[in-house]
Amino acid sequence: MKQSLILGLLFSLCVGCVTTRTPQPVLMKQPGDPTLTCEQIAVDYKTNTEVALNKISKNRSDDTHDIIVGFFVWPGLADFQNADGNEGNALLDRNIYLRELAKDKSCKNMEFWPPQPERYSLRPDRSRAQA
């Protein structure tokens, strides 16, 4: 009985010490956006696309790890906040805004901007894969 009490206490302490990174999404609209040139908008859009792709890919690969760790090893070690996925989605939301801003400014060559990656979600969108 004493051993199970000590193990329970140790378990509670360990779980309480484990923290996951809190998402810090970028704002969709930022101060100074109206003064951006078409070239600056394009650079921001392309950078956001690359960073979002990396974050979303990382989060998707971590999901399998989190399920295994959370289910079979230790629930406190799994990251259920999905910080990278949420931050990647925020960058994609900003890109939607930047595209509209570029259209309003009649920017050229938008057709050469990179395509956006699929948004992160816990459940993959099967309808897009079938299309």
Secondary structure as UniProt FT lines:
FT   HELIX           2..17
FT   TURN            31..32
FT   HELIX           33..35
FT   HELIX           38..68
FT   HELIX           69..73
FT   HELIX           75..77
FT   HELIX           83..104
FT   TURN            105..106
FT   HELIX           110..112
FT   HELIX           126..130
//
